[in-house]
Amino acid sequence: MHLAYSVGNLCTANNYGELRVTAALISLAAILGAFFVVFVRFFTSPAYVKEFGPITFVYTTQAILLWAIASLIAGFLIYRVEHDRKFLLRLFLAALVLRLIVASGIFAFNLQSFFGGDVFTYDWIACNLLKGWQGDALANVLAGGVMNRPGAGYGMVYYVTGIYLLVGRNMYAVQLLNSVLGAATVPLIYIAALMIFENRQVARLSAGAVAFVPSLILWSSQGLKDGPIMFFIAVVFVATLKLSKRFSLGYLLLLLCALGFILTLRFYIFYISAAAIVGTLLIGTEAIAAQSFFRQFILLVLITFSLGYVCMTGYIQAQIQQYGTLEAVNVTRQDLANSANSGYAKGYDVSTMSGAASTVPVGFLYLLLAPFPWQLNSLRQAITLPEMLFWWTSLPLLVLGLWHSTRYRFRQVLPILIFTTLLSIAYSVVQGNVGTAYRQRAQLLIFYFILSAAGYVLLKEKYSQKVAEKSLEADRIFPGLIN
């Protein structure tokens, strides 16, 4: 009887329509996967083939199979989410399809240098590292010479090397696996937004923005660090919010592992994430009670001990010595400002505290709003215009959402406030290039969109309330006229 009821409920018109949408997206993903096996094989730029070797059907098939397996795992985990699982699965599939198309286009037309040439650096080091593991002494020395430098981003190199170990030298596979991580960030942002605001519309809007905003698609469709970084930042925040409500050894281990990955990818985000976690657990996301206080205390002890142990390692000390001084930051900033036509605020000196502080206002303005219309003097900058128009018009919603959150849901939104504030200040000081600022802003947008969505829902509710009040007033003055 129960089975018959479940089957009947599943086959209602509404569920049937939802199943058709999901099935259509799965079919589209499968068809596109098969299409790009052929497309990338025949249409990859001759310049890429000359430099990196022929692209065979085995090459493209291995990349698509890795993408398909990772997508199935992510889809299975998403379907186990308690709330809105069908919506999340469809949104994940849509985000995945878009990233597959963009990643395949960038690879086939050899646009890696146009958008981010770091992929070739990771490829070169990973190839030599893999050869070194296989007994090539010279390759091992070459890879070690780069990997032993502070700030080498060895986590990304090991990530690429691991993929090469599975499928051979295959930059297309790296892009596709990153695209899965980018699409998987979407449901994580949904969960975080739902836990903070307890409003499904806010969560859906936040996740939709992360799924479809062009810059988030672009940076998570390449073999760059940005996609994995955004994914692991989202994991950290979901795990932190879960732990602030209930202790779970699984979420604690997930949190520490995600922090470890972030440390190997971009070390300063590790510190900022750690500050957000500690601040959240100190204040708590709920009213303090004896049980919650004890839980927060135990978590703080465990996390502080773990972070303290990590901070005592030689890697951290080398990072601080190499990049942790204002003099080093100033060198980096001057290089960014003067090495390209899109540099800005070239005369600023951030080697002192006063100089760094004076840079923050103009740096934050560029980080938040650049590129400006008068800076769209190249194709790379011009293609950002549609997104920038959308982003600029959503800024009032961001301000409204920020005001409402800090006033009424301060405890819940605290991790986002700490993280975005500290990272915004850091990037405001160190960035001196419009293109780099646009790229780094993606790490902030995934949280800015949560606040913007909250502002939109608040504005919509106020408007609906005013309409309802006017309708009641009209009905009171003219009884029966509305009907």
C-alpha positions as CSV (number, residue, x, y, z in Angstrom):
1,M,0.0,0.0,0.0
2,H,2.8,2.4,1.0
3,L,4.8,1.5,-2.2
4,A,1.7,2.1,-4.4
5,Y,1.2,5.5,-2.7
6,S,4.9,6.4,-3.2
7,V,4.7,5.4,-6.9
8,G,1.5,7.3,-7.4
9,N,2.9,10.4,-5.7
10,L,6.0,10.2,-7.8
11,C,4.0,10.1,-11.0
12,T,1.9,13.2,-10.2
13,A,2.0,15.9,-12.9
14,N,4.3,18.1,-10.9
15,N,6.8,15.4,-10.1
16,Y,6.6,14.1,-13.7
17,G,7.5,17.5,-15.0
18,E,10.4,17.7,-12.6
19,L,11.7,14.3,-13.6
20,R,11.5,15.3,-17.3
21,V,13.6,18.4,-16.6
22,T,16.2,16.4,-14.7
23,A,16.2,13.6,-17.3
24,A,16.6,16.2,-20.1
25,L,19.6,17.8,-18.3
26,I,21.3,14.4,-17.7
27,S,20.7,13.5,-21.3
28,L,22.1,16.8,-22.5
29,A,25.2,16.4,-20.3
30,A,25.8,12.8,-21.7
31,I,25.3,14.0,-25.3
32,L,27.6,16.9,-24.9
33,G,30.2,14.7,-23.2
34,A,30.1,12.4,-26.3
35,F,30.2,15.4,-28.6
36,F,33.2,16.9,-27.0
37,V,35.1,13.6,-27.2
38,V,35.0,14.1,-31.0
39,F,35.0,17.9,-31.1
40,V,38.1,18.4,-29.0
41,R,39.9,15.6,-30.9
42,F,39.4,17.3,-34.3
43,F,39.2,21.0,-33.6
44,T,42.0,21.5,-31.0
45,S,44.3,24.4,-32.1
46,P,47.4,23.3,-34.2
47,A,49.5,25.5,-31.9
48,Y,48.5,23.5,-28.9
49,V,49.1,20.2,-30.7
50,K,52.6,21.4,-31.9
51,E,53.5,22.3,-28.3
52,F,52.0,19.5,-26.3
53,G,51.5,16.6,-28.7
54,P,48.6,15.0,-30.6
55,I,45.1,14.9,-29.2
56,T,43.7,11.4,-29.7
57,F,40.3,9.8,-29.0
58,V,41.9,8.1,-26.0
59,Y,43.0,11.5,-24.7
60,T,39.6,13.1,-24.9
61,T,37.7,9.9,-23.8
62,Q,39.8,9.7,-20.6
63,A,39.1,13.3,-19.8
64,I,35.3,12.9,-20.3
65,L,35.2,9.6,-18.4
66,L,37.0,11.3,-15.4
67,W,34.5,14.2,-15.7
68,A,31.6,11.7,-15.8
69,I,32.7,9.7,-12.8
70,A,33.3,12.9,-10.7
71,S,29.9,14.2,-11.8
72,L,28.1,11.1,-10.8
73,I,29.8,11.1,-7.3
74,A,28.8,14.8,-6.9
75,G,25.3,14.1,-8.1
76,F,24.8,11.2,-5.7
77,L,26.0,13.4,-2.7
78,I,23.7,16.2,-3.8
79,Y,20.7,13.9,-4.0
80,R,21.3,13.0,-0.3
81,V,20.8,16.7,0.7
82,E,17.8,17.0,3.0
83,H,16.2,20.2,1.4
84,D,15.3,20.9,-2.2
85,R,17.4,18.0,-3.6
86,K,15.6,17.9,-7.0
87,F,16.1,21.6,-7.5
88,L,19.8,21.3,-6.4
89,L,20.4,18.4,-8.7
90,R,18.9,20.3,-11.7
91,L,20.9,23.4,-10.9
92,F,24.1,21.4,-10.5
93,L,23.5,19.7,-13.9
94,A,22.9,23.1,-15.6
95,A,26.0,24.6,-14.0
96,L,28.0,21.4,-15.0
97,V,26.8,21.6,-18.6
98,L,27.8,25.3,-18.9
99,R,31.2,24.7,-17.5
100,L,31.8,21.7,-19.7
101,I,31.0,23.8,-22.8
102,V,33.3,26.7,-21.6
103,A,36.1,24.4,-20.6
104,S,36.0,22.5,-23.9
105,G,36.0,25.7,-25.9
106,I,38.9,27.2,-24.0
107,F,41.0,24.0,-24.4
108,A,40.1,23.4,-28.1
109,F,40.8,27.0,-29.2
110,N,44.0,27.2,-27.0
111,L,42.7,30.2,-25.0
112,Q,44.5,29.2,-21.8
113,S,47.1,32.0,-22.3
114,F,44.3,34.5,-23.0
115,F,42.5,33.8,-19.7
116,G,45.2,32.4,-17.4
117,G,48.6,31.1,-18.4
118,D,49.3,29.6,-15.0
119,V,48.0,26.3,-16.3
120,F,51.2,25.8,-18.4
121,T,53.3,26.3,-15.3
122,Y,51.4,23.7,-13.3
123,D,51.6,21.4,-16.4
124,W,55.4,21.7,-16.7
125,I,56.1,21.2,-13.0
126,A,53.6,18.3,-12.8
127,C,55.2,16.5,-15.8
128,N,58.7,16.8,-14.3
129,L,57.4,15.7,-10.9
130,L,55.8,12.7,-12.4
131,K,58.9,11.8,-14.3
132,G,60.9,12.2,-11.1
133,W,58.6,9.8,-9.3
134,Q,59.3,7.4,-12.2
135,G,63.1,7.6,-11.7
136,D,64.2,10.6,-13.9
137,A,66.8,12.3,-11.7
138,L,67.0,15.5,-13.9
139,A,63.2,16.0,-13.9
140,N,63.1,15.5,-10.2
141,V,65.7,18.2,-9.7
142,L,63.9,20.6,-12.0
143,A,60.5,20.0,-10.3
144,G,62.1,20.2,-6.8
145,G,63.8,23.5,-7.6
146,V,60.4,25.1,-8.2
147,M,58.4,23.2,-5.6
148,N,60.8,24.1,-2.7
149,R,60.2,27.8,-3.2
150,P,57.7,29.3,-0.7
151,G,54.4,30.2,-2.4
152,A,54.9,27.6,-5.2
153,G,51.3,26.5,-4.8
154,Y,52.4,22.9,-4.4
155,G,48.9,21.7,-3.7
156,M,47.8,22.6,-7.2
157,V,50.9,20.9,-8.6
158,Y,50.1,17.6,-6.7
159,Y,46.5,17.9,-7.8
160,V,47.5,18.1,-11.5
161,T,50.2,15.4,-11.0
162,G,47.6,13.1,-9.5
163,I,45.3,13.5,-12.5
164,Y,48.3,12.9,-14.8
165,L,49.0,9.7,-12.8
166,L,45.5,8.5,-13.6
167,V,45.1,9.5,-17.2
168,G,48.5,10.7,-18.5
169,R,49.4,14.2,-19.4
170,N,46.0,15.7,-20.0
171,M,45.3,19.4,-19.3
172,Y,41.7,18.9,-20.6
173,A,41.1,16.4,-17.8
174,V,42.3,19.0,-15.3
175,Q,39.9,21.6,-16.7
176,L,36.9,19.2,-16.6
177,L,37.6,18.0,-13.0
178,N,37.8,21.7,-12.0
179,S,34.4,22.3,-13.8
180,V,32.9,19.6,-11.6
181,L,34.2,21.3,-8.4
182,G,32.9,24.6,-9.7
183,A,29.4,23.1,-10.3
184,A,29.6,21.3,-6.9
185,T,30.1,24.7,-5.2
186,V,26.6,25.6,-6.1
187,P,24.7,23.3,-3.7
188,L,27.3,24.2,-1.0
189,I,26.4,27.8,-1.2
190,Y,22.7,26.9,-1.2
191,I,23.2,25.0,2.1
192,A,25.2,27.8,3.7
193,A,22.6,30.4,2.7
194,L,19.7,28.2,4.0
195,M,21.5,27.7,7.3
196,I,22.2,31.4,7.7
197,F,18.8,32.9,6.7
198,E,16.5,29.9,7.0
199,N,14.8,31.1,3.8
200,R,14.6,28.8,0.7
201,Q,14.2,31.7,-1.7
202,V,17.5,33.3,-0.5
203,A,19.2,30.0,-0.8
204,R,17.9,29.4,-4.3
205,L,18.9,32.8,-5.6
206,S,22.4,32.5,-4.1
207,A,23.0,29.1,-5.6
208,G,21.6,30.3,-9.0
209,A,23.9,33.3,-9.1
210,V,26.9,31.0,-8.4
211,A,25.7,28.6,-11.1
212,F,25.3,31.2,-13.9
213,V,27.4,34.3,-13.3
214,P,30.0,34.3,-16.1
215,S,33.1,35.0,-14.1
216,L,32.4,32.1,-11.8
217,I,31.8,29.8,-14.8
218,L,35.0,31.1,-16.4
219,W,37.4,30.7,-13.5
220,S,36.1,27.2,-12.6
221,S,36.4,25.9,-16.1
222,Q,40.1,26.2,-16.4
223,G,43.1,24.4,-14.9
224,L,43.6,27.2,-12.4
225,K,43.5,27.2,-8.6
226,D,40.4,29.4,-8.5
227,G,37.9,26.6,-8.9
228,P,39.3,24.3,-6.2
229,I,39.8,27.3,-3.9
230,M,36.2,28.4,-4.2
231,F,35.0,24.8,-3.6
232,F,37.0,24.3,-0.5
233,I,36.1,27.7,0.9
234,A,32.5,26.7,0.6
235,V,33.2,23.4,2.2
236,V,34.9,25.2,5.1
237,F,31.9,27.4,5.7
238,V,29.3,24.7,5.5
239,A,31.3,22.5,7.9
240,T,31.7,25.5,10.3
241,L,28.0,26.3,10.3
242,K,27.1,22.6,10.8
243,L,29.6,22.3,13.7
244,S,28.2,25.5,15.3
245,K,24.9,23.8,15.6
246,R,25.9,20.2,16.5
247,F,29.2,18.5,17.1
248,S,30.1,15.9,14.4
249,L,33.5,14.2,14.0
250,G,32.8,13.8,10.3
251,Y,32.3,17.6,9.8
252,L,35.3,18.3,12.0
253,L,37.5,16.1,9.9
254,L,36.0,17.6,6.7
255,L,36.7,21.1,8.0
256,L,40.3,20.3,8.8
257,C,40.9,18.6,5.4
258,A,39.4,21.5,3.5
259,L,41.6,23.9,5.4
260,G,44.6,21.8,4.6
261,F,43.8,21.9,0.9
262,I,43.4,25.7,1.1
263,L,46.7,26.0,2.8
264,T,48.5,24.2,-0.1
265,L,46.7,26.3,-2.7
266,R,46.7,29.9,-1.3
267,F,48.2,30.1,2.2
268,Y,46.8,33.5,3.2
269,I,43.2,32.4,2.6
270,F,43.9,29.6,5.1
271,Y,44.6,32.3,7.8
272,I,41.5,34.3,6.9
273,S,39.3,31.2,6.9
274,A,40.8,30.1,10.3
275,A,40.0,33.6,11.7
276,A,36.4,33.3,10.5
277,I,36.1,29.8,12.0
278,V,37.5,30.8,15.4
279,G,35.4,34.0,15.5
280,T,32.2,32.0,14.7
281,L,32.9,29.4,17.3
282,L,33.7,32.0,20.0
283,I,30.5,33.9,19.5
284,G,28.3,31.1,18.3
285,T,25.5,31.1,15.8
286,E,22.8,30.6,18.4
287,A,22.0,31.9,21.9
288,I,24.6,30.6,24.4
289,A,23.4,27.7,26.6
290,A,25.4,25.3,28.8
291,Q,25.4,22.5,26.2
292,S,26.3,24.8,23.3
293,F,29.0,26.5,25.3
294,F,30.7,23.2,26.1
295,R,30.5,22.1,22.5
296,Q,32.0,25.4,21.2
297,F,34.7,25.1,23.8
298,I,35.7,21.6,22.8
299,L,35.7,22.5,19.1
300,L,37.8,25.6,19.7
301,V,40.4,23.6,21.6
302,L,40.5,20.9,18.9
303,I,40.7,23.4,16.0
304,T,43.1,25.7,17.8
305,F,45.4,22.8,18.6
306,S,45.3,21.6,15.0
307,L,45.9,25.1,13.5
308,G,48.6,25.8,16.0
309,Y,50.4,22.6,15.0
310,V,50.1,23.5,11.3
311,C,51.4,27.1,12.0
312,M,54.5,25.6,13.7
313,T,55.6,23.8,10.5
314,G,58.5,25.0,8.4
315,Y,56.3,25.6,5.4
316,I,54.2,28.2,7.3
317,Q,57.3,29.9,8.6
318,A,58.9,30.1,5.2
319,Q,55.7,31.6,3.8
320,I,55.6,34.3,6.4
321,Q,59.3,35.1,5.9
322,Q,58.9,35.2,2.1
323,Y,55.5,36.9,1.8
324,G,54.4,38.0,5.2
325,T,56.1,41.4,5.3
326,L,54.7,44.7,3.9
327,E,57.9,45.1,1.9
328,A,57.2,41.8,0.1
329,V,53.6,42.8,-0.4
330,N,54.7,46.1,-1.9
331,V,57.0,44.3,-4.4
332,T,54.1,42.1,-5.5
333,R,51.7,45.0,-5.8
334,Q,54.1,47.2,-7.8
335,D,54.7,44.3,-10.2
336,L,51.0,43.8,-10.7
337,A,50.4,47.6,-11.2
338,N,53.3,48.1,-13.6
339,S,53.5,44.9,-15.6
340,A,50.3,45.4,-17.6
341,N,48.3,48.2,-19.2
342,S,45.4,47.5,-16.7
343,G,47.5,48.5,-13.7
344,Y,46.0,51.1,-11.3
345,A,47.2,53.2,-8.3
346,K,50.8,52.8,-9.4
347,G,52.2,55.4,-7.1
348,Y,51.0,53.8,-3.9
349,D,53.6,52.4,-1.5
350,V,52.3,49.7,0.9
351,S,55.6,48.9,2.6
352,T,54.4,50.7,5.7
353,M,51.2,50.4,7.8
354,S,50.1,53.9,6.9
355,G,50.8,53.3,3.2
356,A,48.9,50.0,3.3
357,A,45.9,51.7,5.1
358,S,45.8,54.5,2.6
359,T,45.6,52.0,-0.3
360,V,42.6,50.2,1.1
361,P,39.8,52.6,-0.1
362,V,40.9,52.8,-3.7
363,G,41.9,49.2,-3.7
364,F,38.5,48.1,-2.4
365,L,36.8,50.3,-5.0
366,Y,38.7,48.5,-7.8
367,L,38.2,45.1,-6.2
368,L,34.5,45.6,-5.9
369,L,33.7,47.5,-9.2
370,A,36.5,47.1,-11.8
371,P,36.7,47.0,-14.7
372,F,35.0,50.4,-15.1
373,P,33.4,51.4,-18.5
374,W,36.4,53.6,-19.5
375,Q,38.7,50.7,-18.9
376,L,37.1,48.4,-21.5
377,N,39.8,48.9,-24.0
378,S,40.5,45.3,-24.9
379,L,38.4,42.2,-25.8
380,R,39.3,40.5,-22.5
381,Q,37.9,43.5,-20.6
382,A,35.0,44.2,-22.9
383,I,33.5,40.7,-22.5
384,T,33.0,41.4,-18.8
385,L,30.5,44.2,-19.4
386,P,27.3,42.2,-19.2
387,E,28.3,40.7,-15.9
388,M,29.5,44.1,-14.5
389,L,26.1,45.7,-15.4
390,F,24.4,42.9,-13.5
391,W,26.8,43.2,-10.5
392,W,26.6,47.0,-10.3
393,T,22.8,46.9,-10.3
394,S,22.8,44.3,-7.5
395,L,25.1,46.4,-5.2
396,P,22.1,48.2,-3.5
397,L,20.7,44.7,-2.7
398,L,24.1,43.8,-1.3
399,V,24.0,46.8,1.0
400,L,20.4,46.1,2.1
401,G,21.2,42.4,2.8
402,L,24.3,43.4,4.7
403,W,22.4,45.9,6.8
404,H,19.6,43.5,7.6
405,S,22.0,40.6,8.3
406,T,24.2,42.5,10.7
407,R,21.1,43.9,12.5
408,Y,18.9,40.8,12.8
409,R,21.1,37.7,12.1
410,F,24.6,38.8,13.2
411,R,25.6,35.5,14.8
412,Q,24.5,33.5,11.8
413,V,26.2,35.7,9.2
414,L,29.4,36.3,11.2
415,P,31.6,33.8,9.3
416,I,30.8,35.5,6.0
417,L,31.4,39.0,7.5
418,I,34.8,38.0,8.9
419,F,36.0,36.2,5.8
420,T,34.8,38.7,3.2
421,T,36.1,41.7,5.3
422,L,39.6,40.3,5.9
423,L,40.0,39.0,2.3
424,S,38.7,42.2,0.9
425,I,41.2,44.2,2.9
426,A,44.0,41.9,1.9
427,Y,43.2,42.1,-1.8
428,S,42.7,45.8,-1.6
429,V,46.2,46.2,-0.4
430,V,48.0,43.7,-2.6
431,Q,46.1,44.0,-5.9
432,G,47.2,46.6,-8.5
433,N,45.8,45.1,-11.7
434,V,42.2,45.3,-13.0
435,G,42.3,41.8,-14.5
436,T,43.7,40.2,-11.3
437,A,41.2,42.0,-9.2
438,Y,38.4,40.8,-11.4
439,R,39.7,37.2,-11.1
440,Q,40.2,37.3,-7.3
441,R,36.7,38.9,-6.7
442,A,35.2,35.5,-7.7
443,Q,36.3,34.2,-4.3
444,L,34.2,36.9,-2.6
445,L,31.3,36.8,-5.0
446,I,30.1,33.4,-3.8
447,F,29.4,35.1,-0.4
448,Y,28.4,38.5,-1.7
449,F,25.6,36.8,-3.6
450,I,24.2,35.4,-0.4
451,L,23.8,38.9,1.0
452,S,22.5,40.3,-2.3
453,A,19.9,37.5,-2.4
454,A,18.8,38.3,1.2
455,G,18.5,42.0,0.2
456,Y,16.3,41.1,-2.8
457,V,14.0,38.8,-0.8
458,L,13.7,41.5,1.9
459,L,12.8,44.1,-0.7
460,K,10.3,41.8,-2.4
461,E,8.6,41.0,0.9
462,K,8.3,44.7,1.8
463,Y,6.8,45.4,-1.6
464,S,4.3,42.5,-1.2
465,Q,3.5,43.7,2.3
466,K,2.7,47.2,1.0
467,V,0.6,45.8,-1.9
468,A,-1.4,43.7,0.6
469,E,-1.9,46.7,2.9
470,K,-3.2,48.8,0.1
471,S,-5.5,46.0,-1.0
472,L,-6.9,45.7,2.5
473,E,-7.4,49.5,2.7
474,A,-9.2,49.6,-0.6
475,D,-11.4,46.7,0.5
476,R,-12.2,48.5,3.7
477,I,-13.2,51.7,1.9
478,F,-15.0,50.0,-1.0
479,P,-16.3,46.6,0.3
480,G,-16.6,43.9,-2.3
481,L,-15.0,46.0,-5.1
482,I,-11.8,44.0,-5.2
483,N,-13.7,40.7,-5.7
